[in-house]
């Protein structure tokens, strides 16, 4: 199969430019929207049912992990969450590409993990081409409230990202980073 013969869904999954008009993309998106709606509207104290729904929605959902509603994602199956990870209210995961969240990660309220990207050139953007780059959050990372992680970023294990920071480049393990764009201010 040549690139031109690939479905837009196959192109999306391969990390290539695609147009989101594919029926498989629409079906996957609708599935994620339905499951997220259920997660966000069940009794907040029904941890067991929320866990079942998150396990169905996500590519993996580790033992002892919790995501508090509201939670929103593009597809769900592109996101994996390790064990004992906690995400506070308002997590948004645009998981057009893979999002890997490690073990023992702490995610503050209103964090955004954004894999989606668009061409800088106006013509292809107007023509609705888009793509995505994966995000990796290492083990024992703490993302403060309101952190935004941009496409293609890897955050090393044990790193702390201060509230409101915008992470546009990889961060090494064992550091504290703050600001927009996030910069390392000290080692741990």
C-alpha positions in Angstrom: 0.0 0.0 0.0 1.4 3.4 -0.9 1.1 6.4 1.3 -1.6 7.8 -1.0 -3.6 4.6 -0.7 -3.6 4.6 3.2 -6.8 5.7 4.9 -6.7 8.9 6.8 -7.1 6.8 10.0 -4.0 4.7 9.1 -2.1 8.0 8.4 -3.2 9.4 11.7 -2.0 6.3 13.6 1.3 6.4 11.7 2.0 10.0 12.8 1.6 11.3 9.2 -0.4 14.3 8.0 -4.0 13.4 7.6 -7.5 14.9 7.3 -10.0 13.9 10.0 -12.8 13.0 7.6 -12.3 9.2 7.8 -15.3 7.2 9.1 -13.0 5.2 11.4 -11.7 8.4 12.9 -15.3 9.6 13.5 -16.2 6.2 15.0 -13.3 6.2 17.4 -14.0 9.8 18.4 -17.7 9.1 19.0 -16.8 6.1 21.2 -14.4 8.3 23.3 -17.0 11.0 23.6 -19.7 8.5 24.8 -17.4 6.9 27.4 -16.1 10.2 28.6 -19.6 11.5 29.0 -20.5 8.4 31.1 -17.3 8.9 33.2 -18.2 12.6 33.7 -21.9 12.1 34.6 -21.9 9.0 36.9 -22.2 9.4 40.7 -18.8 10.8 41.7 -18.6 8.3 44.6 -19.0 5.3 42.2 -15.2 4.7 41.9 -15.7 1.1 40.8 -17.9 2.1 37.8 -15.6 5.0 36.9 -12.6 2.6 36.9 -14.5 0.1 34.6 -15.2 2.9 32.2 -11.7 4.3 32.2 -10.3 0.8 31.7 -12.6 0.4 28.7 -11.7 3.8 27.3 -8.0 3.9 27.7 -5.2 1.8 26.1 -4.2 0.9 29.7 -5.2 2.0 33.1 -2.8 0.9 35.9 -3.8 -0.6 39.2 -4.5 2.0 41.9 -4.8 4.9 39.5 -7.5 7.5 39.5 -8.7 10.2 37.1 -11.2 12.6 38.6 -14.0 13.9 36.4 -14.4 15.8 34.3 -12.0 14.1 31.9 -11.8 14.6 28.2 -9.8 12.9 25.4 -9.9 12.5 21.6 -9.7 8.7 21.4 -8.7 7.2 24.7 -7.1 4.0 23.2 -4.0 6.1 22.4 -3.5 6.9 26.1 -1.8 4.6 28.7 -1.7 5.3 32.4 0.6 3.5 34.8 0.0 2.3 38.3 -0.8 4.5 41.3 -1.2 7.6 39.1 -3.6 10.4 40.2 -5.1 13.0 37.9 -7.2 15.7 39.5 -10.2 17.4 38.0 -10.3 18.6 34.4 -7.6 16.6 32.7 -7.7 17.1 28.9 -5.7 14.6 26.7 -5.7 15.2 23.0 -4.4 11.8 22.2 -4.2 11.9 18.4 -0.8 10.4 19.0 0.2 8.1 21.8 0.3 9.6 25.4 2.2 7.5 27.9 1.8 8.4 31.5 4.1 6.5 33.9 3.6 5.0 37.4 3.1 7.2 40.5 2.5 10.4 38.4 0.6 13.3 40.1 -1.4 15.5 37.7 -2.9 18.7 39.1 -6.3 20.2 38.0 -6.9 21.5 34.5 -3.7 19.9 33.0 -3.7 19.6 29.2 -1.6 17.0 27.3 -1.8 18.1 23.6 -0.4 15.8 20.9 -2.3 17.4 18.0 -0.5 19.8 15.7 -1.3 21.7 12.5 0.8 22.9 9.6 2.3 26.4 10.0 1.6 27.1 6.3 -1.8 28.7 5.8 -2.8 26.6 2.7 -2.5 23.1 4.2 -4.0 24.3 7.5 -7.0 25.8 5.6 -7.3 22.4 3.8 -7.7 20.8 7.2 -4.4 18.8 7.3 -3.2 17.9 10.7 -0.9 15.5 12.5 0.3 14.7 16.0 3.4 13.9 18.0 3.5 11.6 21.1 3.9 12.7 24.7 5.7 10.7 27.4 5.4 11.5 31.1 7.9 9.5 33.1 7.4 7.8 36.4 6.9 9.9 39.5 6.4 13.1 37.6 4.4 15.9 39.2 2.5 18.3 36.9 1.1 21.2 38.8 -2.3 22.7 38.1 -2.9 24.2 34.7 0.3 22.7 33.1 0.2 22.4 29.3 2.4 19.8 27.7 2.8 20.4 23.9 3.2 17.8 21.1 6.3 15.7 21.0 7.4 16.4 24.6 9.0 13.8 27.0 9.2 14.6 30.7 11.8 12.6 32.5 11.2 10.6 35.7 10.9 12.4 39.1 10.6 15.8 37.4 8.3 18.5 38.8 6.6 21.0 36.5 5.3 24.1 38.3 1.7 25.2 38.1 0.7 27.1 34.9 3.9 26.1 33.0 3.9 25.4 29.2 6.2 22.6 28.3 7.3 23.0 24.7 10.6 21.0 24.8 11.7 17.8 26.6 12.6 18.0 30.2 15.3 15.8 31.7 14.7 13.6 34.8 15.1 14.9 38.3 14.6 18.6 37.8 12.1 21.4 38.7 10.9 23.4 35.7 8.6 26.4 35.6 7.4 29.1 33.3 6.2 29.7 29.8 8.0 28.2 28.1 9.0 25.9 31.0 12.7 26.2 32.0 14.7 24.1 34.4 15.4 26.1 37.6 17.0 23.4 39.7 18.1 19.8 40.0 16.4 17.4 42.4 
